[in-house]
Amino acid sequence: MLKLADFNHADLHGTLEAAAKQGIKNREFLNKCADLATPKLHEFCPRNLSRTLLAAAKVGIENEAFNTKWAEVATSKLHEFSNQALSDTMWAAAKLGIQNEAFITNWVEVATSKQHEFSNQALSDTSWAAAKLGIQDEAFITNWVEVATSKLHEFSNQALSDTLWAAAKLGIDSEAFITKGVEVATSKLHEFSNQALSATLRAAAKLGIQNEVFITNWVEVAISKLHEFSNQALSDTLWAAAKLGIEGEAFITKGFEVATSKLHEFSNQALSDTMWAAAKLGIQNEAFITNWVEVATSKLHEFSNQALSDTLWAAAKLGIQDEAFIRKGMEVATPKLHEFSAQALSESIWAASKFCIKDEAFNTKWIDVALPQLHEFSAQALSTMLYVVAELGIENEAVQTKWMAVVAPKLPDFNAQALSNTMWAAAKLGIEDEAFNTKWVDVVTPKLHEFSAQALSNTLWAAAKLGIVDEVFITKGVEVATPKLHEFTVHALSESIWAASKFCIKDEAFNTKWIDAALPKLHEFSAQSLSKMLHAAAALGIDKEAIQSKWIVAVTPKLPNLNAQALSNTLWAAAVLGIKDEAFTTKLVDVVRPKQREFSAHVRDMAVQAAAMLGIHDELFTS
């Protein structure tokens, strides 16, 4: 060690190269070499500068002073570097994390004009380095793509895998390059290493490649090797499979089976990515989920903000209700919310709404953090946010006011589901803002034909709840809903007839279609829905004998489940429709008797009038 101080620049270069060849990893020795070489780097020739940095990268020297001085010296000599030296230098700089702006700018300028002379390996190494260093120089990338595309068929398997990974990282969208890369890779997949297979699929996911032949071949080759994949490769593979929507049951089953046994070895990011993949693919493997929850719960405090947000979203998506996991997740997330991105905030509050445990501290902190950032939320995130706030029952006037101010100008960007969710949430929260509602009606009316049956039902219910009376909107809504009523759920049928009654719509086509759709399902209606339905039918003047008799059969055994208001509404509706069924009225009286103290004065007056109309003579209904 003492003699190192006597080495000249050539000796030091030779020593570092020899250390790299021999695989020497002695940190003290290597750093001493770097310390001694640093003041002598200006004496190095271009070739030795390149080879010295390459050696430093291979042995993993972490010496900031050496890196800084090397970049300073090399920058002025890059035009003298050979093509191989340029490639090796950038690969090494990326490996060591050298982010010297002057060096990178000069290197890009020199390399761009020489790329057509680069070997296949140099082209691959260069793209990998550019991706690692985040180089986004358009001329450099365009030139690289042009040169590389024609040579991809000559690339080694590893070079091809690395190149596709780099292309994904750099966001290269050249159709010719991607098509060629996939075509060449498909024919070589059976020769790829496990790491190359994983990296290639991840690149395909990042590039949005949906080439059926490539994916089929990839799955066929990889399925028998999954048990050999490293933990990171396995996690990356499952993430990519989910991103690409790969549905091969045997492959997915095998992938999660292998992952289950390795979860305790997974990094925090790998745990998060794997759970995200499980949620996207709808995996309901009990052993995997149980093991994952057990392993992840103790590590949640180490998760990055994005990993934590993704994890909570995935857990909620899969319906995980493990109390220890949820409490820990909320506890860890709460103090970190101010670091969350707008997307992460949106996903985390959605997850909170799905968990069985409601965390007041989390909700309060979330509002404090999200409010100043609402203008950064996407249209979809804004829609999701209010929907979730309504589900959680968070009634915060500041949130509602700010939300409407931000959302109103963005409503034209909302899709049909987001528009429906938005108005449903506004109705649930009782937000009655005329300017906002008017804007919403203007945007929604021409899009109603795009709404799903459920979105349509929710929209009509919300509009009725908020007292929206726009005739064009209502007419269009009823017109679009009528042919879709057979697709409505029982709940949607109940809500839609209630909305129609609030709108005072007496549309014969709608009413007839509604009866046809509802009649076979009446036995599925809840007691509350049956009461609401008859009340609405009476308001609309629907007096079809078939629905009345069917309704009586369905509602009579459910009467004990009705509250005071619903009992009064039922009695009133029966009176308006002239339903005089002795068994029904007898049962109704028996149910009302023990609940009469729950009736308000107004509700009691309605019940007394209805009883008189039905000819019910009972002291219970004497005024």
C-alpha positions as CSV (number, residue, x, y, z in Angstrom):
1,M,0.0,0.0,0.0
2,L,2.8,2.4,0.9
3,K,4.4,2.0,-2.6
4,L,1.3,3.2,-4.4
5,A,2.3,6.8,-3.6
6,D,5.3,6.4,-5.9
7,F,3.2,5.2,-8.9
8,N,3.0,7.5,-11.9
9,H,-0.2,8.0,-13.9
10,A,0.6,5.0,-16.2
11,D,1.2,2.7,-13.2
12,L,-2.0,3.8,-11.5
13,H,-4.0,3.2,-14.7
14,G,-2.4,-0.2,-15.1
15,T,-3.2,-1.1,-11.5
16,L,-6.9,-0.2,-11.8
17,E,-7.2,-2.2,-15.0
18,A,-5.5,-5.2,-13.4
19,A,-7.8,-4.9,-10.4
20,A,-10.8,-4.9,-12.7
21,K,-9.6,-7.9,-14.6
22,Q,-8.8,-9.8,-11.3
23,G,-12.2,-8.8,-9.8
24,I,-10.4,-7.2,-6.8
25,K,-13.1,-5.6,-4.4
26,N,-10.8,-4.3,-1.6
27,R,-12.4,-0.9,-0.9
28,E,-9.5,0.6,0.9
29,F,-7.0,-0.3,-1.8
30,L,-9.3,0.8,-4.7
31,N,-10.1,4.2,-3.1
32,K,-6.4,4.8,-2.4
33,C,-5.7,4.2,-6.1
34,A,-8.5,6.6,-7.0
35,D,-7.2,9.2,-4.6
36,L,-3.7,9.0,-6.0
37,A,-4.9,9.0,-9.6
38,T,-7.2,12.1,-9.2
39,P,-4.5,14.8,-9.3
40,K,-2.8,13.0,-12.2
41,L,-5.8,12.5,-14.5
42,H,-4.8,15.5,-16.7
43,E,-1.7,13.4,-17.7
44,F,-3.7,10.5,-18.9
45,C,-4.1,10.0,-22.7
46,P,-7.7,9.7,-24.1
47,R,-7.3,5.9,-24.3
48,N,-6.2,5.5,-20.7
49,L,-8.8,8.0,-19.4
50,S,-11.5,5.9,-21.0
51,R,-10.1,2.6,-19.8
52,T,-9.4,3.9,-16.2
53,L,-13.1,5.0,-15.9
54,L,-14.2,1.7,-17.3
55,A,-12.1,-0.1,-14.7
56,A,-13.4,2.1,-11.9
57,A,-17.0,1.2,-12.9
58,K,-16.3,-2.5,-13.1
59,V,-14.9,-2.6,-9.6
60,G,-17.4,-0.2,-8.2
61,I,-15.2,2.6,-7.0
62,E,-17.3,5.3,-5.2
63,N,-15.0,8.3,-5.1
64,E,-16.7,11.6,-5.8
65,A,-13.5,13.6,-6.1
66,F,-12.1,11.1,-8.7
67,N,-15.4,11.2,-10.7
68,T,-15.5,15.0,-10.7
69,K,-11.9,15.4,-11.8
70,W,-12.2,12.7,-14.4
71,A,-15.3,14.4,-16.0
72,E,-13.5,17.7,-16.0
73,V,-10.4,16.3,-17.7
74,A,-12.3,14.1,-20.2
75,T,-14.7,16.8,-21.4
76,S,-12.0,18.6,-23.3
77,K,-10.6,15.4,-24.8
78,L,-13.8,13.6,-26.0
79,H,-13.2,14.6,-29.6
80,E,-10.0,12.5,-29.5
81,F,-11.8,9.4,-28.1
82,S,-12.2,6.4,-30.4
83,N,-15.7,5.0,-31.0
84,Q,-15.2,2.2,-28.5
85,A,-13.8,4.6,-25.9
86,L,-16.8,6.9,-26.3
87,S,-19.1,4.0,-25.7
88,D,-17.1,2.5,-22.8
89,T,-16.9,6.0,-21.2
90,M,-20.6,6.6,-21.3
91,W,-21.4,3.1,-20.0
92,A,-19.0,3.7,-17.1
93,A,-20.3,7.2,-16.4
94,A,-23.8,5.8,-16.2
95,K,-22.6,2.9,-13.9
96,L,-20.9,5.3,-11.6
97,G,-23.8,7.9,-11.7
98,I,-21.7,10.7,-13.1
99,Q,-24.1,13.6,-13.8
100,N,-21.6,16.3,-15.0
101,E,-23.6,18.5,-17.4
102,A,-20.6,19.7,-19.4
103,F,-19.3,16.2,-19.9
104,I,-22.6,14.8,-21.0
105,T,-23.4,17.7,-23.3
106,N,-20.0,17.3,-25.0
107,W,-20.2,13.6,-25.2
108,V,-23.7,13.7,-26.8
109,E,-22.4,16.2,-29.4
110,V,-19.3,14.1,-30.3
111,A,-21.1,10.7,-30.2
112,T,-24.1,11.8,-32.3
113,S,-21.9,12.3,-35.4
114,K,-20.1,9.0,-34.9
115,Q,-22.9,6.6,-34.1
116,H,-23.0,5.2,-37.6
117,E,-19.5,3.8,-36.9
118,F,-20.4,2.2,-33.6
119,S,-20.3,-1.5,-33.2
120,N,-23.5,-3.3,-32.2
121,Q,-22.4,-3.7,-28.6
122,A,-21.4,0.0,-28.5
123,L,-24.8,1.0,-29.8
124,S,-26.5,-1.1,-27.1
125,D,-24.2,0.1,-24.3
126,T,-24.7,3.7,-25.4
127,S,-28.5,3.4,-25.3
128,W,-28.4,1.7,-21.9
129,A,-26.1,4.5,-20.6
130,A,-28.3,7.3,-22.1
131,A,-31.3,5.7,-20.4
132,K,-29.6,5.5,-17.0
133,L,-28.4,9.1,-17.2
134,G,-31.7,10.4,-18.5
135,I,-30.3,11.9,-21.7
136,Q,-33.2,13.3,-23.8
137,D,-31.3,15.0,-26.6
138,E,-33.6,14.7,-29.6
139,A,-30.8,14.7,-32.3
140,F,-28.8,12.0,-30.4
141,I,-31.8,9.7,-29.9
142,T,-33.2,10.2,-33.4
143,N,-29.8,9.4,-34.9
144,W,-29.3,6.4,-32.6
145,V,-32.7,4.9,-33.6
146,E,-31.9,5.3,-37.3
147,V,-28.6,3.6,-37.0
148,A,-29.7,0.9,-34.5
149,T,-32.9,-0.2,-36.4
150,S,-31.0,-1.6,-39.4
151,K,-28.6,-3.5,-37.1
152,L,-30.9,-5.0,-34.5
153,H,-30.9,-8.4,-36.2
154,E,-27.1,-8.6,-35.5
155,F,-27.3,-7.7,-31.8
156,S,-26.5,-10.4,-29.2
157,N,-29.3,-11.6,-27.0
158,Q,-28.2,-9.5,-24.0
159,A,-27.5,-6.4,-26.2
160,L,-31.0,-6.7,-27.7
161,S,-32.6,-7.1,-24.3
162,D,-30.7,-4.1,-22.9
163,T,-31.5,-2.0,-26.0
164,L,-35.2,-2.6,-25.7
165,W,-35.1,-1.8,-22.0
166,A,-33.3,1.5,-22.8
167,A,-35.7,2.3,-25.6
168,A,-38.6,1.9,-23.1
169,K,-36.8,4.1,-20.5
170,L,-36.1,6.8,-23.1
171,G,-39.6,6.7,-24.4
172,I,-38.7,5.9,-27.9
173,D,-41.8,5.6,-30.0
174,S,-40.4,4.9,-33.5
175,E,-42.7,2.3,-35.0
176,A,-40.0,1.0,-37.3
177,F,-37.6,0.5,-34.4
178,I,-40.1,-1.2,-32.1
179,T,-41.5,-3.4,-34.8
180,K,-38.0,-4.6,-35.8
181,G,-37.0,-5.0,-32.2
182,V,-40.0,-7.2,-31.4
183,E,-39.6,-9.2,-34.5
184,V,-35.9,-10.0,-33.8
185,A,-36.5,-10.6,-30.1
186,T,-39.4,-13.0,-30.8
187,S,-37.1,-15.3,-32.8
188,K,-34.5,-15.3,-30.1
189,L,-36.5,-15.6,-26.9
190,H,-35.6,-19.3,-26.3
191,E,-32.0,-18.2,-26.1
192,F,-32.5,-15.3,-23.6
193,S,-31.3,-15.5,-20.0
194,N,-33.9,-15.3,-17.3
195,Q,-32.8,-11.7,-16.6
196,A,-33.1,-10.8,-20.3
197,L,-36.6,-12.4,-20.5
198,S,-37.8,-10.3,-17.6
199,A,-36.2,-7.1,-18.9
200,T,-37.6,-7.6,-22.3
201,L,-41.2,-8.1,-21.1
202,R,-40.9,-5.0,-18.8
203,A,-39.7,-3.0,-21.9
204,A,-42.6,-4.4,-23.9
205,A,-45.0,-3.2,-21.1
206,K,-43.4,0.2,-21.0
207,L,-43.5,0.6,-24.8
208,G,-47.1,-0.7,-24.9
209,I,-46.3,-3.5,-27.2
210,Q,-49.3,-5.7,-27.9
211,N,-47.8,-8.1,-30.4
212,E,-49.6,-11.4,-29.9
213,V,-46.9,-13.6,-31.5
214,F,-44.2,-12.0,-29.2
215,I,-46.3,-12.3,-26.0
216,T,-47.4,-15.9,-26.8
217,N,-43.8,-16.9,-27.5
218,W,-42.5,-15.1,-24.5
219,V,-45.0,-16.8,-22.2
220,E,-44.2,-20.2,-23.7
221,V,-40.5,-19.8,-23.1
222,A,-40.7,-18.1,-19.7
223,I,-43.3,-20.3,-17.9
224,S,-40.9,-23.2,-17.3
225,K,-38.2,-20.8,-16.1
226,L,-40.1,-18.7,-13.6
227,H,-38.8,-20.7,-10.6
228,E,-35.3,-19.7,-11.6
229,F,-36.0,-16.0,-11.9
230,S,-34.4,-13.7,-9.4
231,N,-36.8,-12.0,-6.9
232,Q,-36.5,-8.7,-8.9
233,A,-36.9,-10.4,-12.2
234,L,-40.0,-12.2,-11.0
235,S,-41.5,-9.0,-9.6
236,D,-40.8,-7.1,-12.8
237,T,-42.2,-9.9,-14.9
238,L,-45.5,-10.0,-12.9
239,W,-45.8,-6.2,-13.1
240,A,-45.2,-6.3,-16.9
241,A,-47.7,-9.1,-17.4
242,A,-50.3,-7.1,-15.5
243,K,-49.5,-4.0,-17.5
244,L,-49.8,-5.9,-20.8
245,G,-53.0,-7.7,-19.6
246,I,-51.5,-11.2,-20.2
247,E,-54.3,-13.6,-19.3
248,G,-52.6,-17.0,-19.7
249,E,-54.0,-18.8,-16.7
250,A,-51.1,-21.3,-16.4
251,F,-48.5,-18.6,-16.6
252,I,-50.2,-16.3,-14.1
253,T,-50.9,-19.1,-11.7
254,K,-47.3,-20.3,-11.9
255,G,-45.9,-16.8,-11.5
256,F,-47.8,-16.1,-8.3
257,E,-47.2,-19.6,-6.9
258,V,-43.4,-19.0,-7.3
259,A,-43.7,-15.5,-5.9
260,T,-45.6,-16.7,-2.8
261,S,-42.6,-18.8,-1.6
262,K,-40.2,-15.9,-2.2
263,L,-42.1,-12.9,-0.7
264,H,-40.0,-12.8,2.4
265,E,-36.9,-12.1,0.2
266,F,-38.6,-9.4,-1.9
267,S,-37.5,-5.7,-1.7
268,N,-40.1,-3.2,-0.7
269,Q,-40.6,-2.1,-4.3
270,A,-40.9,-5.7,-5.5
271,L,-43.6,-6.3,-2.8
272,S,-45.5,-3.2,-4.0
273,D,-45.2,-4.0,-7.7
274,T,-46.3,-7.6,-7.1
275,M,-49.4,-6.6,-5.2
276,W,-50.2,-4.0,-7.8
277,A,-49.9,-6.8,-10.5
278,A,-52.2,-9.1,-8.5
279,A,-54.8,-6.3,-8.3
280,K,-54.6,-5.5,-12.0
281,L,-54.9,-9.2,-12.9
282,G,-57.7,-9.9,-10.3
283,I,-55.6,-12.6,-8.5
284,Q,-57.5,-14.2,-5.6
285,N,-54.9,-16.6,-4.5
286,E,-55.4,-16.9,-0.8
287,A,-52.0,-18.3,0.0
288,F,-50.3,-15.4,-1.9
289,I,-52.4,-12.7,-0.3
290,T,-52.1,-14.1,3.2
291,N,-48.3,-14.4,2.8
292,W,-48.0,-11.0,1.2
293,V,-50.0,-9.2,4.0
294,E,-47.8,-11.0,6.6
295,V,-44.6,-9.9,5.0
296,A,-45.6,-6.4,3.9
297,T,-47.2,-5.3,7.1
298,S,-43.9,-5.1,9.0
299,K,-42.2,-3.3,6.1
300,L,-44.8,-0.6,5.2
301,H,-42.8,2.1,7.1
302,E,-39.9,1.5,4.7
303,F,-42.0,1.9,1.5
304,S,-41.5,4.8,-0.8
305,N,-44.5,7.2,-1.1
306,Q,-45.4,5.8,-4.6
307,A,-45.0,2.2,-3.4
308,L,-47.2,2.9,-0.4
309,S,-49.9,4.5,-2.5
310,D,-49.8,1.7,-5.0
311,T,-49.9,-0.9,-2.3
312,L,-53.0,0.6,-0.5
313,W,-54.8,0.9,-3.9
314,A,-54.0,-2.7,-4.8
315,A,-55.0,-4.0,-1.3
316,A,-58.3,-2.2,-1.6
317,K,-58.9,-3.4,-5.1
318,L,-58.4,-7.0,-3.9
319,G,-60.7,-6.5,-1.0
320,I,-58.1,-7.1,1.7
321,Q,-59.6,-6.2,5.1
322,D,-56.8,-7.4,7.4
323,E,-57.1,-5.0,10.3
324,A,-53.4,-5.0,11.3
325,F,-52.3,-4.3,7.7
326,I,-54.9,-1.5,7.2
327,R,-54.2,0.3,10.5
328,K,-50.4,0.1,9.8
329,G,-50.9,1.3,6.2
330,M,-53.0,4.3,7.3
331,E,-50.6,5.1,10.2
332,V,-47.6,5.1,7.9
333,A,-49.3,7.0,5.1
334,T,-50.8,9.8,7.2
335,P,-47.5,11.7,7.9
336,K,-46.3,11.2,4.4
337,L,-49.4,12.5,2.5
338,H,-47.8,15.9,2.0
339,E,-45.1,14.1,-0.2
340,F,-47.7,12.2,-2.3
341,S,-48.3,13.2,-5.9
342,A,-51.8,14.2,-7.0
343,Q,-52.3,10.7,-8.5
344,A,-51.1,9.0,-5.3
345,L,-53.4,11.2,-3.2
346,S,-56.4,10.3,-5.4
347,E,-55.6,6.5,-5.2
348,S,-55.0,6.6,-1.5
349,I,-58.3,8.3,-0.6
350,W,-60.1,5.8,-2.9
351,A,-58.4,2.9,-1.0
352,A,-59.4,4.5,2.3
353,S,-63.0,4.4,1.2
354,K,-62.9,0.7,0.5
355,F,-61.3,-0.4,3.8
356,C,-63.6,-1.5,6.6
357,I,-61.7,0.8,9.0
358,K,-62.3,4.5,8.7
359,D,-59.3,6.5,10.0
360,E,-60.3,10.1,11.0
361,A,-56.6,11.2,11.3
362,F,-55.9,10.0,7.8
363,N,-59.0,11.7,6.3
364,T,-58.3,15.0,8.0
365,K,-54.7,15.1,6.9
366,W,-55.6,14.1,3.4
367,I,-58.0,17.0,3.1
368,D,-55.3,19.4,4.4
369,V,-52.8,18.1,1.8
370,A,-55.1,17.6,-1.2
371,L,-56.9,21.0,-1.0
372,P,-54.0,23.1,-2.3
373,Q,-53.2,20.6,-5.0
374,L,-56.6,20.1,-6.5
375,H,-55.7,22.0,-9.6
376,E,-53.1,19.4,-10.4
377,F,-55.6,16.5,-10.3
378,S,-56.6,14.9,-13.5
379,A,-60.3,14.9,-14.5
380,Q,-60.6,11.3,-13.6
381,A,-58.9,11.9,-10.2
382,L,-61.1,14.8,-9.4
383,S,-64.2,12.7,-10.2
384,T,-62.9,9.8,-8.1
385,M,-62.0,12.1,-5.2
386,L,-65.5,13.6,-4.7
387,Y,-67.1,10.2,-5.2
388,V,-64.9,8.8,-2.4
389,V,-65.4,11.9,-0.2
390,A,-69.1,11.3,-0.5
391,E,-68.7,7.6,0.4
392,L,-66.7,8.4,3.4
393,G,-69.2,11.0,4.5
394,I,-66.7,13.8,4.7
395,E,-68.7,17.0,4.8
396,N,-66.1,19.7,4.4
397,E,-67.4,23.0,2.9
398,A,-63.9,24.2,2.0
399,V,-63.3,21.0,0.0
400,Q,-66.6,21.2,-1.8
401,T,-66.1,24.9,-2.7
402,K,-62.6,24.4,-3.9
403,W,-63.5,21.2,-5.8
404,M,-66.3,22.9,-7.7
405,A,-64.1,25.8,-8.7
406,V,-61.4,23.5,-10.0
407,V,-63.8,21.0,-11.7
408,A,-66.2,23.3,-13.5
409,P,-63.8,24.3,-16.3
410,K,-62.6,20.6,-16.6
411,L,-66.0,19.0,-17.0
412,P,-65.8,18.8,-20.8
413,D,-62.7,16.5,-20.3
414,F,-64.7,14.1,-18.1
415,N,-65.7,10.7,-19.5
416,A,-69.3,9.4,-19.0
417,Q,-68.5,7.5,-15.8
418,A,-66.7,10.5,-14.3
419,L,-69.6,12.8,-15.1
420,S,-72.0,10.3,-13.5
421,N,-69.8,9.8,-10.4
422,T,-69.4,13.6,-10.0
423,M,-73.1,14.3,-9.9
424,W,-73.8,11.3,-7.7
425,A,-71.3,12.5,-5.2
426,A,-72.6,16.1,-5.3
427,A,-76.1,14.8,-4.6
428,K,-74.8,12.6,-1.7
429,L,-73.0,15.6,-0.2
430,G,-76.0,17.9,-0.8
431,I,-73.9,20.3,-2.9
432,E,-76.5,22.7,-4.6
433,D,-74.5,25.1,-6.7
434,E,-76.7,26.4,-9.6
435,A,-73.8,27.6,-11.8
436,F,-72.0,24.2,-11.4
437,N,-75.2,22.2,-12.0
438,T,-75.9,24.3,-15.2
439,K,-72.4,23.7,-16.5
440,W,-72.7,19.9,-15.7
441,V,-76.1,19.7,-17.5
442,D,-74.7,21.4,-20.6
443,V,-71.7,18.9,-20.7
444,V,-73.7,15.8,-19.9
445,T,-76.8,16.1,-22.0
446,P,-75.1,15.4,-25.4
447,K,-73.2,12.5,-23.8
448,L,-76.0,10.6,-22.1
449,H,-76.1,8.0,-24.9
450,E,-72.6,7.0,-23.9
451,F,-73.6,6.3,-20.3
452,S,-73.7,2.7,-19.0
453,A,-77.0,1.5,-17.4
454,Q,-75.6,2.0,-13.9
455,A,-74.1,5.5,-14.7
456,L,-77.4,6.5,-16.3
457,S,-79.4,5.4,-13.2
458,N,-77.0,7.2,-10.8
459,T,-77.2,10.3,-13.0
460,L,-81.0,10.5,-13.0
461,W,-81.1,9.8,-9.3
462,A,-78.6,12.5,-8.5
463,A,-80.2,15.1,-10.8
464,A,-83.6,14.5,-9.2
465,K,-82.0,14.7,-5.7
466,L,-80.4,18.1,-6.6
467,G,-83.7,19.4,-8.1
468,I,-82.3,19.8,-11.6
469,V,-85.3,20.6,-13.9
470,D,-83.7,21.2,-17.2
471,E,-86.3,19.9,-19.7
472,V,-83.8,19.0,-22.5
473,F,-81.7,17.0,-20.1
474,I,-84.6,15.2,-18.5
475,T,-86.2,14.3,-21.8
476,K,-82.9,13.1,-23.2
477,G,-82.2,11.1,-20.0
478,V,-85.6,9.3,-20.1
479,E,-85.2,8.7,-23.8
480,V,-81.8,7.1,-23.4
481,A,-82.8,5.1,-20.3
482,T,-86.0,3.6,-21.7
483,P,-84.4,0.9,-24.0
484,K,-81.7,0.2,-21.3
485,L,-84.1,-0.5,-18.4
486,H,-83.8,-4.3,-18.9
487,E,-80.1,-3.9,-18.0
488,F,-80.8,-2.0,-14.8
489,T,-80.1,-3.7,-11.4
490,V,-82.9,-3.9,-8.9
491,H,-81.4,-0.9,-7.1
492,A,-81.1,1.1,-10.3
493,L,-84.8,0.3,-11.2
494,S,-85.9,1.6,-7.8
495,E,-83.8,4.8,-8.1
496,S,-84.8,5.5,-11.7
497,I,-88.6,5.3,-11.0
498,W,-88.0,7.5,-7.9
499,A,-86.2,10.0,-10.1
500,A,-88.9,9.9,-12.7
501,S,-91.5,10.7,-10.1
502,K,-89.4,13.6,-8.9
503,F,-89.1,14.9,-12.4
504,C,-92.9,14.5,-12.7
505,I,-92.3,12.6,-15.9
506,K,-95.4,10.8,-17.2
507,D,-93.7,9.1,-20.2
508,E,-95.9,6.2,-21.3
509,A,-93.0,4.4,-23.1
510,F,-90.7,4.7,-20.0
511,N,-93.4,3.6,-17.6
512,T,-94.4,0.6,-19.6
513,K,-90.8,-0.5,-20.2
514,W,-90.0,0.0,-16.5
515,I,-93.0,-2.2,-15.5
516,D,-91.9,-4.9,-17.9
517,A,-88.3,-4.8,-16.5
518,A,-89.2,-4.5,-12.8
519,L,-92.1,-7.0,-12.5
520,P,-90.0,-10.2,-12.8
521,K,-87.5,-8.8,-10.2
522,L,-89.9,-7.5,-7.5
523,H,-89.0,-10.3,-5.2
524,E,-85.4,-9.1,-5.2
525,F,-86.3,-5.5,-4.1
526,S,-85.5,-4.5,-0.6
527,A,-88.4,-3.4,1.6
528,Q,-87.2,0.2,1.3
529,S,-87.1,0.0,-2.5
530,L,-90.5,-1.6,-2.7
531,S,-91.9,1.3,-0.6
532,K,-90.1,3.9,-2.7
533,M,-91.3,2.2,-5.9
534,L,-95.0,2.2,-5.0
535,H,-94.7,5.8,-3.8
536,A,-93.2,6.8,-7.2
537,A,-95.7,4.7,-9.2
538,A,-98.5,6.5,-7.4
539,A,-97.0,9.9,-8.2
540,L,-96.6,8.9,-11.8
541,G,-100.2,7.6,-12.0
542,I,-99.1,4.0,-12.8
543,D,-102.1,1.9,-11.8
544,K,-101.4,-1.3,-13.7
545,E,-103.2,-4.2,-11.9
546,A,-100.4,-6.6,-12.6
547,I,-97.8,-4.6,-10.8
548,Q,-100.1,-4.0,-7.9
549,S,-100.9,-7.6,-7.2
550,K,-97.2,-8.6,-7.7
551,W,-96.1,-5.8,-5.5
552,I,-98.5,-6.9,-2.7
553,V,-97.0,-10.4,-2.8
554,A,-93.5,-9.1,-2.6
555,V,-93.9,-6.4,0.0
556,T,-96.3,-8.0,2.6
557,P,-93.6,-10.2,4.2
558,K,-91.1,-7.4,4.2
559,L,-93.3,-4.8,5.9
560,P,-91.6,-5.3,9.3
561,N,-88.4,-4.0,7.8
562,L,-89.8,-0.6,6.8
563,N,-89.2,2.5,8.9
564,A,-91.9,4.9,9.9
565,Q,-91.5,7.2,6.8
566,A,-91.5,4.2,4.4
567,L,-94.6,2.7,6.1
568,S,-96.5,6.0,5.7
569,N,-95.4,6.3,2.1
570,T,-96.5,2.8,1.4
571,L,-99.9,3.4,3.0
572,W,-100.3,6.6,1.0
573,A,-99.3,5.1,-2.3
574,A,-101.6,2.1,-1.7
575,A,-104.5,4.6,-1.1
576,V,-103.7,6.6,-4.2
577,L,-103.6,3.5,-6.3
578,G,-106.7,2.1,-4.7
579,I,-105.1,-1.1,-3.5
580,K,-107.6,-2.7,-1.1
581,D,-106.1,-6.1,-0.2
582,E,-107.3,-7.3,3.2
583,A,-104.3,-9.5,4.0
584,F,-102.0,-6.6,3.1
585,T,-103.8,-3.9,5.0
586,T,-104.1,-6.2,8.1
587,K,-100.4,-6.9,8.0
588,L,-99.6,-3.2,7.5
589,V,-101.7,-2.2,10.6
590,D,-100.0,-4.9,12.7
591,V,-96.6,-3.5,11.7
592,V,-97.5,0.1,12.2
593,R,-99.0,-0.3,15.6
594,P,-95.7,-0.8,17.6
595,K,-94.0,1.9,15.5
596,Q,-96.6,4.6,15.8
597,R,-94.5,6.6,18.3
598,E,-91.8,7.0,15.6
599,F,-94.2,8.8,13.3
600,S,-93.8,12.6,13.1
601,A,-97.0,14.7,13.1
602,H,-96.8,15.2,9.4
603,V,-96.2,11.5,8.7
604,R,-99.1,10.5,11.0
605,D,-101.5,12.9,9.2
606,M,-100.6,11.3,5.9
607,A,-101.1,7.8,7.3
608,V,-104.5,8.8,8.8
609,Q,-105.7,10.3,5.4
610,A,-104.5,7.2,3.5
611,A,-106.2,4.8,6.0
612,A,-109.4,6.7,5.5
613,M,-109.1,6.4,1.7
614,L,-108.5,2.6,2.0
615,G,-111.4,2.2,4.3
616,I,-109.2,1.0,7.2
617,H,-111.2,1.4,10.4
618,D,-108.8,1.1,13.3
619,E,-108.4,3.3,16.3
620,L,-104.7,3.5,15.3
621,F,-105.6,5.8,12.5
622,T,-108.1,8.1,14.2
623,S,-107.0,11.7,14.1
